[in-house]
């Protein structure tokens, strides 16, 4: 049993928002950026569908640009005034804004929301340790740092329906496994002069998606990413060439094309389906 994600966004529907939003950001010297971010979030979620055994789930983003602007200004000011000490609290508020704004509705139209209850005080030691160890180890600790942050975020996120808890979110990735994948990815990208980058990106998506779990109504669903490096390489090559040839006009279609690949190749598997799934392997050429 599986729940499959699809994406219906088109470049044409994004073109107006992309061009208009970009112009407004420039005209307002960046002041319109929060509204532009909200526009993009709404476009992405409104075009995303989740097909489950019990019916289709639709998504929406209800966050406002005004609230995001206030959040960005306050976070920036307090981070500067505290010489960076406020950073964990700023990150927590950004996560809370994103989760509060995301909404899903099934066939019964009852809203399903995410609730994040993490605090800056809890995030502070994780960020401090991660920052210091990453410096001391010359970046080697970064995979463990990334996994710990994602795991902590999931542990403090719950699924709610009509205000009542109905599920949890979790991440079980390990830093050692991620380190091996990252080292191989960087080395192969370097020796191939960047050609391996699409396969490296797919490996990262597959790793983080495959180690993400959502337990809803007693059933634990595990993420799975089916895209290949070859497919992403073609999308990127075509997108870059057409964007250059059209002097950037094709960029919205390029974004939509990559979003369809990224989101459309994602699915969630029931425990029975997970048991039959092949073990994770890095996305080497040919995969």
N, C-alpha and C positions, 0 to 999 in steps of 0.2 A: 504494500500500500504506500502511495506517495502523494505529496502535494506539490504541484508544479507551478513555478512562477513564470509569468509572461510579461512582455512589455510591448505596448502598442503605440508608443510615441513616434511621431514623424518629424522630419526636419522642417517641414512646412509649418507645422503648428508651433515649433520652437523659434522659427525665424524672427517673427515679430517681437517676441519677448527678448530674444537675444540681442537684436539690433537696437530696439527701443531702450532696453535696460542698459546696454553698453553706452549708448549716447547719454542717457540720464546720469549714469555714474560719472562720465567725463564732465558733463555740464555742471554738475553739483560738486565737482572736485572730490568725489568719493562718498558724499553724504547719502546718495541713493543706494549704495552697495547693499545694505541690509534688505531693502525691498527687492533688489535683484536676486539675492540669495533665496528669499522666500518664493519669488516667482519660479525659480529653477526647482526648488523643493516641491512646490505644488505640481508643476508640470511632470516631474518624475513620478511622484506618488499617484497622481490622478491617472497616469497611463500604465500603472502596474496592477496586475491581477494575480491572484493566488487561487488556483483550482484545487479544491480539496474534495475528499470523498463525500462531504456533506453539502457541497455547493461552492459557488465562487465568492471570493472575498475581494472587496474593492478598498482602495486606500485613498487617503486625503491628508493634506497638511493644513492645519488651522492656525499655525503661528503667524504673528503679525510683524511687519517690518519695523513698526514703531517700537515694539518691545525689544526686538533684536538690536536696534540702534542704541537704545538705552543701555542694554546689557553690554554691548561692545564698548561704549564710552566708559561706563562704570568699571568694567573689567580692566580696560587699558589704563585708566587713571589710577586705580588702586594697585595695579601691578607695578607701575612706575614709582608711585609714592612709597611702596614697601620694598623697592629694589628687587622685585621678583618674587618675594615671599608669598604674595597673594595668588600666584599662578595656579596652585591646586584648586583654590576656590573658584577661580575664573573658568577652569576646565570643567568643574562640576556644574557650574551654572550653564555652561554651553551645552553639556550633555542633557541637563534637565530641560532646557529650552527645546532641544530637538525631540526628546521623547514625549514631552507634553504636547507638542504640536502634531505628532503622528497619530493618525486614527485609521481604524479598519472597520468595515461593516460587512457582515455576512448576508445570507439570503433573508434573515429575519430583520435586517437593518439595525439591529442593536449594536451600539458602538463598542469597539474593542480598543483599549488604549494601553500604552506602556507607562509605567510609573517608576521613576528613578528616585531612590532615597539615599544615595550616597552623599557624604559630606566632604568639605574641603579638609577638615581635620583628619579624616580617615585616609584621604588621598595623599596628604602631605608626606608621611613617611615612605610611601611607595615611590613617589616622585623623587624625593630626596635621595633615597637609596639607589634608585635606578640611575639618576643623574650622576651621582658620585662614582658608582661602580662602572658605569659606561666610560667615564673619563679615565679612571684608573686602569681599566682593561683595554683602553684604546678602542672602544666600541664593541668589543666581543660580547659584553653583557647585554647589548641592546635587544637581542631576541628574547631573553628572559624578561627584560623590562617590558617589552611590548605584550608578551603573553600575560604577565602579571596584571597589567593595566586592563587588558580586555577581560580577563577573568574576574577582576574586581568589579568592573562595570556591569558585567552580566549578573554577578551575585547580588547586586543592588538594584536590579531591574526586574519588575514583575508585570505580568499580564493581567489586566482588569477588564471585566465586562459589567456594565451598569454600576461601576464603582466597587464591585466585589472582586477580590483576587481569584483568578481562574488558572493561572499558570506562572511559570518561572523561565528565566533565560540563563544559560550556562555556557562556559567555554572551557574545554579540557586540553588545549594545546600545551606542548612542552617546549621550553626554550632550546633544549639541546637539538631536538628534531628540526626546529626552525633555523637554528644556526647552520646546520649542515646544508639545508636547502638554500639559505642566503649566500653562503660561501661558494657553493657550486654555481649559483645563479650569477653572482658578480664575476667569478672567474671566466665562465663561459661567455658572458656578455662582453668582457674585456677582450678575450682572445678572438672573438668573432666580430669585433668592432661594432657592437650593439645589435647585431643580427639576432642574437639569442634573447634579447629583451622581452619580446612577446611571450616566449615560453616561460621565462622567469616570472613575468606578471601573472600568467595563468597558474603557475605553481603556487604563488602567494594566495591568489583567490581560492584555489582548491584547498589549500591548507587551512586558511581561516574559516572558510565556509564549512569544510568537513569536520572541524572541531567545534562548531557552534551547535547548540541544542536548545530546543524550546519545548517545555512540557506544558501541554494544555489539556485540561479535563482528564488528567491522569495518563495521557499518552505522550511519550517523549519522541519528538521529531528531530532527526539529525540532518544537518545541511549537507548538500552534495553539489559540486560544480562539475558540469560535463563538458565545458568548452575545451578546445584544444589550442595549442600554440600556433598551429598552422592557420586556423581560422582567424585568430586575432591578428596574426601577421598580415593576412590579406586585407582585413578591415583597416588596419593602420596604414598599409601601403597605399591602398585606394584612397583613403581619406586624406592623407597628406598630399598626394599628387593632385587630387581634385581641388583641395583647398588652395594650393599654390596656383593652379591654373585659373581658378575663378577669383583670385585675389582675396580670398577669405570668405567669399559668399557661401561656399559649401560647408563651412564650419558647423552650422546647426545640424545639417544632415549627418556630418561626421560624428558629432556628439550623440545623435539619436542612434546611429548605426552601432557605436560602441556600447551604448546603454542597452540596446536590444540583445547584443551578444552577452554582456555581463549579467544582466538580469534574467534574460530568457534561458540561460543555461543553468539556472539555479533551481534546485528542487529540495524538498524535505522528505526524508524517508522514515517510515515506521520502524520499530525494532526488528520486525521480521525482514524487512527490506535491507536494513543495515547489515544483518547477519549474512546476507547473500551478496553484499557489495564487496568488490575487490579492495584490498588494502591500498592506502594512499601511496602514490609514487610521484616523484617530481615530474613535471611536464617537459621531458627531454624532447628534442626534435623527433618527430614521428608519432608523438603522443597526441 
